[in-house]
Structure formats: structure tokens, C-alpha cells
Amino acid sequence: MEWILGLLSTLAIFAAALLILVFVHELGHFLAAKLFGMRVERFSLGFPPRIFGFQKGETDYCIGATPLGGYVKITGMIDESMDTDHLDEEPKPWEFRSKPVWQRIVVITAGVIFNMILAVAIYAGITYSMGENKIKLDSINGIYVAEGSLADQVGFQTGDKLVGVNGEEVPYFNDLFAPENVMASDLSYTVLRNGQQAQIAIADSMINDIGKEGLIGLENLLPSKVRSVVSESPAEKAGLKAGDQITSVNNQEVGYWLQLVEMINSAEDSLTLGVNRNGEMLSYTVMPDADNKLGIYAPNNTDSLFEVESFRYGLFESVDKGVERTNSTLVGIVKGFKKMFTGELAVSESLGGPVAIANVTKEATDRSGWLGFWNITAFLSVTLAIMNILPIPALDGGHLMFLIYEGVTRREPSPKVRMWLQQIGFLILLGIIIFATFNDILRQFG
């Protein structure tokens, strides 16, 4: 029963994000068509068959049974419906084909533009309502790197002090993992190790794993300091208190929370803990419970552990930040696509389909609530914009190529050629979806 509820929750969250993305994308096409006096026959969320809807004026607003997408049917346009009946008649003033090329280009690109605007609006809204908190790098003394972890595999070591990324020093921890930095052609990190600077080059083959697992997070920075102690737990019975800094376990020095957790989990007997309490060095013997837990919680207030700069922005500043973050996301995704096309990244490992997107959306929401949901929705909106502008027939980018050809040559491509290319485009898209979904399933259950 639990896995069924989890599946339904994943589908519901994914459906909500997809509905927002598709609605905004198609709204762009719809409004642009209306702006230039084109007749819109149908505004559909989902593809046929039609489930239900309503007619208002000349437009049928409906929901389709196939949920992965949507479309706006504009009179006089060869689109997803493959309808060519109108080609036997003279163009009417309200038809797509009767309008100037530049107007048709605006209509075709409006969906992509609206997706980018949506991302800016979401990022701007988050910034305006929550501001930004940035941890200053020079306030972080070092990191903990677990043996066998991804950070360990790429070359980080416990105690490394983070300095910069891709050959440039950065002031904030948040800057280290910005999309445009992670997807750079030669990703590397600069650390201070034993008083000397060292460069850690990240192999392209590791980028996929970084995207899925992350590399270094706040959990790697947390000191072995007790935030609170559970009542009646082994830790409380032994005498531990909130604020205690655990400095050793069984005479082995410890300085990081993850390191402390590893030592506790591997314990087979009682533990002797060295504790610094307000400068006084103490020692306690603790017997973990049946689940190898002591009953202590990790520190979670980064403001008291590191130097954090908080930024609050007005409306227009927030919009600027929204544009900046959208551009950063765009650059990172484009660099990722470039790596796939050039073979630097394995397509089978990098390309995610509906299952992967649904899981990522659910994980982001579970981890950070509505903030995570909106962040991933903005990211997916930029991704959808990029995918749609690719020059593949049946996508907006394919229609755009036809219009550019018409604008340059002053003649419209043959309807038969367009229909043939549209069908090829649909087969390509279907193949990509099947391939990506198959990969999702293999990664999920393989």
C-alpha cells in the first residue's frame, strides 16, 4: 500500500508541474495567434482523443487523454493534426498561412518565450519572497569526504578548504555548483590542502553522477556539534547536552558530523566520546540503542556555524535576479546538451524521460517542499524551451526552420515535403521518448 501511495504522490506532483509547463507554453502560442488576428480552433492540454472541454467563441478548450504535452490548433497551419484540407482553398485573412512570415515566427516562438518568462517569474518570485542566503567560503574551515563517496572518487580529501571553481576563486559556497560552472567544458575545483593550493579536475564521465548524486553539500561541512538530545535516549542518560562538540570517538579524532555518524553506525559496543563543553574537555561512555543510534541531532542553523550573508531584494532587483538565474540555468543545460552531442557525456546516462523527470520532481518537493517544487518547475521550463526550439520537424524549432527558409527564398516549402518531414519528426520524437523511458526503467530497476 505504501508504494502505491508513493507512486500516486509522484504522479500527482509530476502532473501538476507538467500541467503548468504545458499550459504556459501553449498560452504563448494562443495569445500571439490572437494578437495577429489568427483563428484558434483548439487549445488542448494533452493530445487526442479529447476527453472533455468547452467551446467559447471559435475555440474549443479541452483536455486530451494523452497527457505528455498539448497543442494549439491554428487555422491554416500544418501542425500536429496533419490536417491539409485547407490547402485546396485560397488563404483566408484569419489563417496562419495568410500572415507575414515575421508574424508567424512570433507565433511559433511564443511558446518557448513564455516558458523562459515562466522560469524568470518563478525565480524572481522565490528571490522576492525569500531573498538569498549565501555562505562565505572563507568561513568554511574544511569538508568531510567519506571513503568511497563520489567526492572521494574525484579526488577531494577530508580537511580540504574550498577556494574556487574552474580556475577562478569565488566568494560563496553557492557559486561552486552553479549550473554554468558544473557544465563547463573542463570542470575543476581549487582547494587549500595542507597549506598548499591543489586542483581537482573532474572527468567528463563523472558529470552524470554529480547531477544525480551531488558532489559536496552542506552536510559535508557540518561540525560534530550536538544540536539537541532526545529525551530518555542513550545520549541523555550518559550525560550529553545540546551544544556539546564531540571531538573524539574511542580515542579517534572526529571533527565532522558525517564522520561521527559513520563511527557510530560501525560501533559494535559502547563508545567513549571526547566532548568539548564550553572549553571544558569531558569524557562520556555511551551504549548505542538497538539501531546503533545515540539520540542526538545534527546542527542545522548555518547562520551560527558559518558566516552567512543574507540579501533581500525589491521587485525589480528580484526580476534581475530571476533573469540572471534563468540565464545560468540555460547556459548549464545548453552545455550539457553540447556534451551529449559531442560524446563527452553518455546519452544513455544523461537523457531522462518521464519517469526520471517525475522522480526528480518528487524528490525536490520532498526535500524542500514547495520551494523545491517551484525550483524544479523553473528548471524544467527552461529545459522544455530548449527542447522545443531544436530544429526537429514537429517541434517549434522545426516550424521555425520552415519559416526561415520561406523568409530567405520568398517561397513556401512544398506541403508534401513538410508533411513528410513532420512525420519523420514525430518518429524521431517517439523514438527519443521510448529510448528515454526505457533508460529510466533500467536505471530505476536495473
C-alpha positions as CSV (number, residue, x, y, z in Angstrom):
1,M,0.0,0.0,0.0
2,E,2.8,2.4,0.9
3,W,4.5,2.1,-2.5
4,I,1.1,2.7,-4.2
5,L,0.6,5.9,-2.2
6,G,4.2,6.9,-3.1
7,L,3.6,6.3,-6.8
8,L,0.3,8.3,-6.7
9,S,2.1,11.1,-5.0
10,T,4.9,11.1,-7.6
11,L,2.4,11.1,-10.4
12,A,0.3,13.9,-8.9
13,I,3.3,16.2,-8.3
14,F,4.7,15.5,-11.8
15,A,1.2,16.1,-13.3
16,A,1.0,19.4,-11.6
17,A,4.4,20.6,-12.9
18,L,3.7,19.3,-16.4
19,L,0.3,21.0,-16.4
20,I,1.8,24.3,-15.5
21,L,4.6,24.0,-18.2
22,V,2.3,22.9,-21.0
23,F,-0.4,25.5,-20.2
24,V,2.1,28.4,-20.2
25,H,3.8,27.1,-23.4
26,E,0.5,26.8,-25.3
27,L,-0.8,30.0,-23.9
28,G,2.2,31.7,-25.6
29,H,1.1,30.4,-29.0
30,F,-2.5,31.1,-28.3
31,L,-2.0,34.8,-27.3
32,A,0.4,35.5,-30.1
33,A,-2.0,34.0,-32.7
34,K,-4.9,36.1,-31.3
35,L,-2.7,39.2,-31.3
36,F,-2.3,38.9,-35.1
37,G,-5.9,38.0,-35.8
38,M,-5.4,34.3,-36.4
39,R,-8.3,31.9,-35.7
40,V,-7.5,29.3,-33.0
41,E,-9.7,26.2,-33.4
42,R,-8.5,24.3,-30.3
43,F,-6.5,24.9,-27.1
44,S,-5.7,21.4,-25.8
45,L,-3.8,20.2,-22.7
46,G,-2.9,16.7,-23.7
47,F,-3.1,15.1,-27.1
48,P,-6.2,13.4,-28.6
49,P,-8.5,11.7,-28.0
50,R,-10.4,14.6,-26.5
51,I,-11.8,13.7,-23.0
52,F,-13.8,16.8,-22.2
53,G,-13.8,20.6,-22.6
54,F,-16.0,23.6,-23.6
55,Q,-16.5,25.8,-26.6
56,K,-16.1,29.5,-26.3
57,G,-16.3,31.6,-29.4
58,E,-14.3,29.9,-32.2
59,T,-12.1,27.9,-29.8
60,D,-12.5,24.5,-28.3
61,Y,-10.8,24.5,-24.9
62,C,-10.2,20.8,-23.9
63,I,-8.3,18.1,-22.1
64,G,-6.8,15.3,-24.1
65,A,-6.3,11.7,-23.0
66,T,-2.6,11.6,-23.8
67,P,-1.1,13.8,-21.0
68,L,2.5,14.3,-22.2
69,G,2.1,17.6,-23.9
70,G,-0.5,19.8,-25.5
71,Y,-1.2,21.9,-28.6
72,V,-2.9,24.9,-30.1
73,K,-4.6,24.3,-33.4
74,I,-4.4,27.4,-35.6
75,T,-6.4,27.6,-38.8
76,G,-4.3,27.3,-41.9
77,M,-1.3,25.8,-40.2
78,I,0.2,22.3,-40.8
79,D,0.6,21.1,-37.3
80,E,0.3,18.0,-35.1
81,S,-3.1,17.2,-36.6
82,M,-1.5,16.8,-40.1
83,D,-4.6,18.5,-41.4
84,T,-4.1,19.6,-45.1
85,D,-7.7,20.1,-46.2
86,H,-7.4,23.9,-46.1
87,L,-4.6,23.8,-48.7
88,D,-7.1,23.3,-51.5
89,E,-8.7,26.7,-50.8
90,E,-7.5,30.3,-51.0
91,P,-6.0,31.6,-47.8
92,K,-8.5,33.4,-45.6
93,P,-7.4,36.6,-43.7
94,W,-7.7,34.8,-40.3
95,E,-5.5,31.9,-41.3
96,F,-1.9,31.3,-40.2
97,R,-0.6,30.9,-43.7
98,S,-2.0,34.3,-44.8
99,K,0.0,36.3,-42.3
100,P,3.5,37.8,-42.9
101,V,6.5,35.5,-42.1
102,W,7.6,37.6,-39.2
103,Q,4.2,37.3,-37.5
104,R,4.2,33.5,-38.0
105,I,7.7,33.4,-36.5
106,V,6.5,35.3,-33.4
107,V,3.6,32.8,-33.0
108,I,5.9,29.8,-33.4
109,T,8.5,31.0,-30.9
110,A,6.0,32.4,-28.4
111,G,5.7,29.1,-26.6
112,V,9.4,29.0,-26.0
113,I,9.5,32.6,-25.0
114,F,6.7,32.1,-22.5
115,N,8.5,29.1,-20.9
116,M,11.5,31.3,-20.4
117,I,9.3,34.1,-19.0
118,L,7.8,31.5,-16.6
119,A,11.3,30.5,-15.4
120,V,12.2,34.1,-14.8
121,A,8.9,34.7,-12.9
122,I,9.4,31.7,-10.7
123,Y,13.0,32.5,-9.8
124,A,12.1,36.2,-9.3
125,G,9.2,35.2,-7.1
126,I,11.4,33.0,-4.9
127,T,14.0,35.7,-4.7
128,Y,11.5,38.4,-3.8
129,S,9.7,36.3,-1.2
130,M,12.7,34.6,0.4
131,G,15.8,36.6,-0.5
132,E,19.1,34.8,-0.8
133,N,21.4,33.4,1.9
134,K,25.0,32.8,0.8
135,I,27.6,31.0,2.9
136,K,31.0,32.8,2.6
137,L,33.7,30.3,1.5
138,D,36.3,31.8,3.8
139,S,34.2,30.9,6.8
140,I,34.3,27.2,6.0
141,N,37.3,25.5,7.6
142,G,37.1,22.3,5.7
143,I,35.0,19.5,4.3
144,Y,34.4,15.8,5.3
145,V,34.8,13.3,2.5
146,A,33.5,9.8,3.1
147,E,35.6,6.9,1.8
148,G,34.2,5.6,-1.5
149,S,31.9,8.6,-2.0
150,L,31.7,10.5,-5.3
151,A,33.7,13.3,-3.8
152,D,36.4,10.8,-2.7
153,Q,36.4,9.2,-6.2
154,V,37.1,12.5,-7.9
155,G,39.9,13.5,-5.6
156,F,38.6,15.5,-2.6
157,Q,40.0,14.8,0.8
158,T,38.8,15.4,4.3
159,G,40.0,18.7,5.6
160,D,40.2,20.3,2.1
161,K,39.2,24.0,2.2
162,L,37.2,25.0,-0.9
163,V,38.6,28.0,-2.7
164,G,37.2,28.2,-6.3
165,V,35.9,26.5,-9.4
166,N,37.2,26.3,-13.0
167,G,40.4,28.3,-12.1
168,E,38.6,31.2,-10.5
169,E,38.2,32.0,-6.9
170,V,34.6,32.6,-5.8
171,P,33.3,34.2,-2.6
172,Y,30.4,32.0,-1.8
173,F,29.8,28.2,-1.4
174,N,26.7,28.5,-3.6
175,D,28.8,29.6,-6.6
176,L,30.7,26.4,-6.7
177,F,27.8,24.3,-8.0
178,A,26.0,26.8,-10.3
179,P,24.8,25.0,-13.5
180,E,27.0,27.0,-15.8
181,N,30.1,26.1,-13.7
182,V,29.3,22.4,-13.3
183,M,28.7,22.0,-17.1
184,A,31.8,23.8,-18.1
185,S,34.0,22.0,-20.7
186,D,36.8,21.4,-18.1
187,L,35.3,21.3,-14.7
188,S,37.8,21.6,-11.8
189,Y,37.9,22.8,-8.2
190,T,40.6,24.6,-6.3
191,V,41.2,23.6,-2.7
192,L,43.6,24.5,0.0
193,R,45.3,21.3,1.3
194,N,48.0,21.3,3.9
195,G,48.6,25.0,3.2
196,Q,49.1,24.5,-0.5
197,Q,46.6,25.0,-3.3
198,A,45.6,21.9,-5.3
199,Q,43.5,21.5,-8.4
200,I,40.9,18.7,-8.6
201,A,39.9,18.0,-12.3
202,I,36.6,16.3,-12.7
203,A,36.4,13.8,-15.6
204,D,33.5,14.2,-18.0
205,S,32.4,10.7,-17.2
206,M,31.6,11.8,-13.7
207,I,29.3,14.7,-14.6
208,N,26.2,12.4,-14.8
209,D,26.9,11.1,-11.3
210,I,27.3,14.6,-10.0
211,G,24.0,15.6,-11.5
212,K,22.3,12.6,-9.9
213,E,24.1,12.3,-6.5
214,G,25.6,15.7,-6.0
215,L,29.2,16.2,-5.1
216,I,29.5,18.3,-1.9
217,G,26.6,19.6,0.1
218,L,26.1,21.4,3.4
219,E,26.1,18.0,5.1
220,N,29.8,17.7,4.3
221,L,30.5,21.0,6.1
222,L,28.7,20.4,9.4
223,P,30.9,20.0,12.5
224,S,30.3,17.3,15.0
225,K,28.3,19.5,17.3
226,V,25.1,18.4,19.0
227,R,22.1,20.5,18.3
228,S,19.7,18.7,20.6
229,V,19.4,15.4,22.6
230,V,16.4,13.1,22.6
231,S,14.7,12.7,25.9
232,E,15.5,9.3,27.6
233,S,17.9,8.5,24.8
234,P,21.3,6.8,25.4
235,A,23.0,10.1,24.9
236,E,20.9,11.9,27.6
237,K,21.3,9.0,30.0
238,A,25.1,9.2,29.5
239,G,25.1,13.0,30.2
240,L,25.4,14.6,26.7
241,K,23.8,18.0,26.3
242,A,22.8,20.3,23.4
243,G,25.8,22.4,22.3
244,D,28.4,19.7,23.1
245,Q,31.2,19.4,20.5
246,I,32.2,15.8,20.1
247,T,35.9,15.7,19.4
248,S,36.7,12.0,19.5
249,V,35.2,8.5,19.4
250,N,37.1,5.8,21.1
251,N,40.2,8.0,21.0
252,Q,39.9,8.6,17.3
253,E,39.7,12.3,16.4
254,V,36.5,13.5,14.9
255,G,35.5,16.9,13.6
256,Y,32.6,16.5,11.2
257,W,29.0,15.3,11.7
258,L,29.1,12.8,8.8
259,Q,32.3,11.4,10.2
260,L,30.7,11.0,13.6
261,V,27.6,9.2,12.2
262,E,29.9,6.7,10.3
263,M,31.7,5.9,13.6
264,I,28.5,5.4,15.5
265,N,27.0,3.2,12.8
266,S,30.0,1.0,12.7
267,A,30.1,0.6,16.5
268,E,29.7,-2.9,18.0
269,D,29.9,-2.0,21.6
270,S,29.9,1.1,23.9
271,L,31.5,4.3,22.7
272,T,33.8,6.6,24.6
273,L,33.2,10.1,23.5
274,G,35.5,13.1,24.0
275,V,33.4,16.2,24.4
276,N,34.2,19.9,24.4
277,R,31.6,21.7,26.5
278,N,32.2,25.4,26.6
279,G,36.0,24.9,26.6
280,E,35.9,22.1,29.2
281,M,37.1,18.7,28.0
282,L,34.9,15.8,29.2
283,S,34.6,12.1,28.5
284,Y,31.4,10.0,28.3
285,T,30.7,6.4,27.7
286,V,27.5,5.7,25.7
287,M,25.9,2.4,24.6
288,P,24.0,2.9,21.3
289,D,20.5,1.5,21.1
290,A,19.4,-1.5,19.0
291,D,19.5,0.6,15.9
292,N,23.0,2.0,16.6
293,K,21.6,5.4,17.5
294,L,22.6,7.7,20.3
295,G,19.6,10.1,20.2
296,I,21.5,13.3,19.1
297,Y,20.6,15.7,16.3
298,A,23.0,17.4,13.8
299,P,23.4,21.2,13.8
300,N,21.0,22.8,11.3
301,N,21.5,26.6,11.8
302,T,24.1,27.5,9.3
303,D,23.9,31.1,10.4
304,S,25.6,30.2,13.7
305,L,28.1,27.8,12.2
306,F,29.3,29.9,9.2
307,E,29.4,33.4,8.0
308,V,26.2,33.8,6.0
309,E,25.3,36.9,4.0
310,S,21.6,37.5,3.6
311,F,20.3,39.5,0.7
312,R,16.9,41.0,0.3
313,Y,15.7,42.4,-3.0
314,G,13.0,44.7,-4.2
315,L,10.6,43.8,-7.1
316,F,12.8,45.0,-9.9
317,E,16.0,43.6,-8.3
318,S,14.2,40.3,-8.0
319,V,13.3,40.3,-11.6
320,D,17.0,41.0,-12.5
321,K,18.0,38.0,-10.3
322,G,15.3,35.9,-12.0
323,V,16.8,36.7,-15.4
324,E,20.3,36.0,-14.1
325,R,19.3,32.6,-12.6
326,T,17.3,31.7,-15.7
327,N,20.3,32.5,-17.9
328,S,22.6,30.5,-15.6
329,T,20.2,27.5,-15.9
330,L,20.0,28.0,-19.7
331,V,23.8,28.0,-20.1
332,G,24.2,25.0,-17.9
333,I,21.6,23.0,-19.8
334,V,23.0,24.0,-23.2
335,K,26.5,23.0,-22.1
336,G,25.0,19.6,-21.0
337,F,23.4,19.1,-24.4
338,K,26.6,20.0,-26.1
339,K,28.5,17.4,-24.1
340,M,25.9,14.8,-25.1
341,F,26.1,15.7,-28.8
342,T,29.9,15.7,-28.8
343,G,30.0,12.4,-27.0
344,E,31.6,13.8,-23.8
345,L,28.6,12.6,-21.9
346,A,26.8,9.2,-22.5
347,V,23.4,9.9,-23.8
348,S,22.1,6.7,-22.2
349,E,23.1,8.1,-18.8
350,S,22.3,11.8,-19.4
351,L,18.9,11.7,-21.1
352,G,15.9,11.4,-18.8
353,G,12.4,10.6,-19.8
354,P,9.0,11.0,-18.0
355,V,9.9,8.5,-15.2
356,A,13.2,10.3,-14.4
357,I,11.6,13.7,-14.5
358,A,8.7,12.6,-12.3
359,N,11.1,11.1,-9.7
360,V,13.3,14.3,-9.7
361,T,10.3,16.5,-9.3
362,K,9.0,14.3,-6.4
363,E,12.4,14.2,-4.7
364,A,12.9,18.0,-5.0
365,T,9.4,18.5,-3.4
366,D,10.0,16.0,-0.6
367,R,13.4,17.6,0.1
368,S,12.4,21.3,0.1
369,G,8.6,21.4,-0.1
370,W,7.0,23.9,-2.4
371,L,10.3,25.7,-2.8
372,G,11.8,22.6,-4.3
373,F,8.7,22.1,-6.5
374,W,8.9,25.6,-7.9
375,N,12.7,25.4,-8.4
376,I,12.5,22.2,-10.4
377,T,9.5,23.5,-12.3
378,A,11.5,26.6,-13.4
379,F,14.4,24.3,-14.4
380,L,12.1,22.1,-16.4
381,S,10.5,25.1,-18.1
382,V,13.9,26.2,-19.4
383,T,14.6,22.6,-20.5
384,L,11.2,22.5,-22.3
385,A,12.1,25.7,-24.1
386,I,15.4,24.4,-25.3
387,M,13.9,21.1,-26.4
388,N,11.1,22.8,-28.3
389,I,13.5,25.1,-30.2
390,L,15.6,22.2,-31.6
391,P,15.3,22.1,-35.4
392,I,13.3,18.9,-35.4
393,P,10.1,18.8,-37.6
394,A,7.0,18.6,-35.4
395,L,8.7,20.8,-32.8
396,D,8.6,24.6,-32.7
397,G,12.2,24.7,-33.9
398,G,11.2,22.6,-37.0
399,H,8.4,25.1,-37.9
400,L,10.8,27.9,-37.4
401,M,13.2,26.4,-39.9
402,F,10.5,26.2,-42.5
403,L,9.6,29.9,-41.9
404,I,13.2,31.0,-42.1
405,Y,13.5,29.1,-45.4
406,E,10.4,30.8,-46.6
407,G,11.7,34.2,-45.5
408,V,15.0,33.7,-47.3
409,T,13.8,32.1,-50.5
410,R,10.5,34.0,-50.7
411,R,8.7,30.8,-51.4
412,E,6.9,28.4,-49.1
413,P,8.2,24.8,-48.7
414,S,6.1,22.2,-50.5
415,P,3.2,20.9,-48.3
416,K,4.1,17.3,-49.3
417,V,7.7,17.8,-48.2
418,R,6.5,19.4,-44.9
419,M,4.1,16.6,-44.2
420,W,6.9,14.0,-44.9
421,L,9.3,15.8,-42.6
422,Q,6.6,16.3,-40.0
423,Q,6.0,12.5,-39.9
424,I,9.8,11.8,-39.7
425,G,10.0,14.4,-36.8
426,F,7.2,12.6,-35.0
427,L,9.0,9.2,-35.4
428,I,12.2,10.8,-34.1
429,L,10.4,12.2,-31.0
430,L,8.6,8.9,-30.4
431,G,12.0,7.1,-30.6
432,I,13.5,9.6,-28.1
433,I,10.6,9.2,-25.7
434,I,10.8,5.4,-25.9
435,F,14.6,5.4,-25.5
436,A,14.5,7.8,-22.6
437,T,11.7,5.9,-20.8
438,F,13.4,2.6,-21.3
439,N,16.6,4.1,-19.8
440,D,14.5,5.5,-16.9
441,I,13.2,2.0,-16.2
442,L,16.6,0.4,-16.4
443,R,18.1,3.0,-14.0
444,Q,15.1,2.5,-11.7
445,F,15.0,-1.2,-11.5
446,G,18.3,-2.3,-13.1
